[in-house]
Amino acid sequence: MLRWIKIDVMIEGEQKPPFFVGSMLRGAIGFALKRVVCINPSFQCEGCFSAKECLYYRFYEEQHTSHAFRLDIRLQPKNFDFSLYLFDEAVDALPYILSAVKKAVEENGLGKDRKKMRVRQISIRDRIIYDGNTFASLDGVEPVQLLPRDAVKDVRVEFTMPLRIKEKNKLATEEISLHTLIHSIRNRYAQIKGDSPSRLDYHVEGEIVSSTLKYVDMHRYSNRQKKGMSLGGLKGTLTIKGLDPKSYEYLRLGEITAAGKQTAFGLGSYILKEEK
């Protein structure tokens, strides 16, 4: 059973956010998190004696895995407000993440110009954790679990952020199958749980009867690789009919974890609605 905590952050500042804030926010929080948790005098991850136990390493440096957090953002935002999901064991790192968010925004600043802004409020499930001046006690802050629900056969999947996913071994730029989407969600869940990706062990039932998916091109600059990288993906709505109960549960799960690649940057998020 997946556990998670969703952190909602409200930011005040005059700086205008870019079309895609995911890369900026992820990088700024990572830069701050390393300074919050790093105990290595060399400040280097390669060969570090504490890498396996390090929160920063698990979130930012560990390769070939799905990291146990993700940003929740929108394209072309009016401000820098965002949400951050922590999954399973990562929920225990909540105090460090809160500290890193505040440090990133108020001490280090955002963007290439390092513009410092103010964290106006941080809340979890409508409970104010930070009021702009002081942090409240985290006593009683508990992770959420996905509870069973009666299955729905006909749904809409509304992608609020581009879905970056492979279809037939290449990046999908037009359409995807329902099986591909469910398989992606299942494997992301498995990796969060520390398991290896695998094939689905059942037959996915359901038909995508309509799609408005269109490819949205985006780019980011990787400081690690010293080059620009594509973050484009499919954005729009899928209407699905005749969905089987297990696939419906996976779609509910994906609404929390997001689907596809680069979810840590905010990609692959969607809203699941009952089709009437």
N, C-alpha and C positions, 0 to 999 in steps of 0.2 A: 504494500500500500504506500503510495507516494505521500510524503508530508511536504508542506511548503509554507513559506511566509512571504507575503507581498508587502513591500515597503513603498509608500507613496511620498514623493519628495516635491515640495513647492519651493521655487527659487525666485528671488527678486533681483533684477538687474536691467541695465539699459542696453546691453549687448543684444543684437538681433541674432537669433539662432539660425544655423544653416538649414538647407533643405533636408539634410539627413544628419541628425545629431548623435546617432548611435556610436559612430567611431570616436567622436570627441568625448562623449560621456564615458564610454568604456575605458578609453585610454587614460582619462583624468582620474577615474576611480582606481584604476590599477596602479598608476604612479603613486597615488596617495596611500593605497593599501600596502604597497611594498614598504613604505616608510613607517607604517603603523606596526607591521608584524615582523619585519626582517631582523634576525639576530646574528646574521653573518657579518663579521667585521669587513669582509671584502665587498659586501653588498652585491655579490655575483651569484646567480642561480646555478650556473654550470659547475658541477662538482661539489655543490654545497652539501654539507653534512646533515642539513636539516630539511632538504628538499621534500622528502616524502611526507613530512608532517607540516609543511608550510602552506598556509592558506593562499598566499599570493601565488605560489608555484602551482597549486592545484587549479586555481582559477585562471591563470594567465600563461603559464609556461608548459604545463604538461601537454604532451602531444597525443594525437590519435585517440581522443576521447571526447565525450560531450560534457562540457563543464556544468557544474551543479548550480548555475545561476543564469539569469537572462534579464536583459533590459526590456521594458515595455514602453514603447514610444510611438509617435506618429510621424509621418512625413510632413515637411513644411510646417512645423509647429509655430505657434505665436509666442511661445516662451520656452524656457528650459525645464519646465516641470516634467518629471518622469517617474516611472515605477520600476522597482527591481524585485525580481523573484529569487528566493533562495530555496533550494530543494534538499530534502533529506538531511544528511549530516551537516550540510552547509548552514542549516538554520541555527546550529549551535554557535556559529561565528557571527551572529547578529551584532553584538557590541562592536566588533572590529569593523564590520561593514558600515555601521552608522558613523563611527569615527572617521573612516576613510571618505565617506560622502561629504561630511562637513569640511574636512581638510581639503578635499579636491576643489570644492566650490569657493570656500572663503579664504583659504591660505595659499593654495597653488594657482587657482584660477583656471578658466576654461579656454580652449582654443589656442591657436598659435601665438596670440598676443597675451595669453595668460590673464585674461580679464577676470578680476575677482568680483564675485557677487555675494549675495546673502541667502542663506537657507532660511526661508520664512517659516517652514513647518515640515515636520516629518511625522507621518501617521502610519499605523498598522491596524487594519480593520476598523477604521474610523476612530481609533484611540490615538490621541496626540502623544507622540513619544518625545518630540522636540518642538518647543513653542517659539523658536527664534532666539531664545536666550539660554535655556537650560534643558538638559535631558531629564525625562521622568524615569522612574524605576521601570525596569523591564519585567518585574514580577507579574506573573499572570499572563504574559504574552506567550501564547501557545501556537504551534503550527497547525495548519488546517489539513484535513484529509478529504479525499474525494469520496463521498458517500454514494451508495447505489441509488439508482433512479429507474423508474419504469422506462423501458426502451421506447425510442421514437423512430419510426421507419423513414419519415420524410423530413429532411433538414436542409438548411442553407448554411454554407460555410463562407463567411465574409472575411476575406483576408484584409486586415488593417495595415499590414506591412508585407512587403514582397516576400514570396516563398521561393527560396533558392534550393532546388531539389533536382536530382537526376532522374531522367526517364529514359530507359533503354541505354544506360551507361553514358549519357551525355546530359549536359545541363538543359533542363526543360525551358523553352522559350515560348511555347504556344499552349499546349495542353498537358495534363497529367491524368493518370488513371487513378481510380479510387484505391486500388491495391497498393500503388506506389505511395500514396498519402498515408494510408494506414500503416504500411510497413515502416515508413520513416518515423512515425510517432512511436511505434512499438520499439524500434531500435534506440531512439533517443531515451525512452524510459529505461530500457535495459542498461544503457551506459551510465545513466544517472545512478542506477542501482549497483553499478560495478560489474555488470554482466557483459558478455560479448554479444555483438549483433548477430542475428540469426534470421532464418527464413520464418515467415508466418506459419503457425502450426494449424491453420484452419482455412477454409475457403471464404473469402470476403464476398458477401452478397450486397447488392445495391447497384444502382445505375445513376451515373451523372447525366441528368436529362437536359441541363443547360449550363453554360459557362460563359462568364464575361472576363476570364483571365486575360490579362495583357502584360507583356514584359516591360518592366520599369528598369532602366539602366541607372546604376549608381556606382560610385568609386570611392575608395579610401586610399590613404597613403600608409604603408606599413613601415614603421621605424625599424622594426627588426630586419625586414628583408630589403629595406631601402628602395622601395619601388611602389608604384600605384597598383591597386588590386581591384578587380570588379566585385561588386556586391549586388548585382542586378538579380531580379527575380520576378515571379508572377504575382500580380495583384488583381483582385476582382472577387467575384462570387461564384461558387459552385452550388447548384441545386441537385440534391441527391434524393432518389426515391427507392423504396424497398430495402432499406438498410437493415442488416442483421443486428441483433442485440450486442454482440461482442464488438463489432465495428463501431457501433454507436458509443460504447464505453471508451474505446480508443479515441474517438473524436472529442469526447468530453475531456479526456486526459490531455489531448493535444491543445485544447483551449488554455490549459494551464502551462504546459511545458513549451508550447509552440512547436512547429514542425520544420523539417528541412535543416539546412546548414546555416551557420553563423547566427544562431539564435541569441548568443551572448551579445551581439550587436543590436538586437531588437528585431531581427528578421523572423519571418514565419509565423507571426502572431495572427490569430483570427478569432472571430466571434461566431459561436454556434447557435443557430436559431431554429426553432421548430417551424417547418413549412406547413402552412394551413391552407 
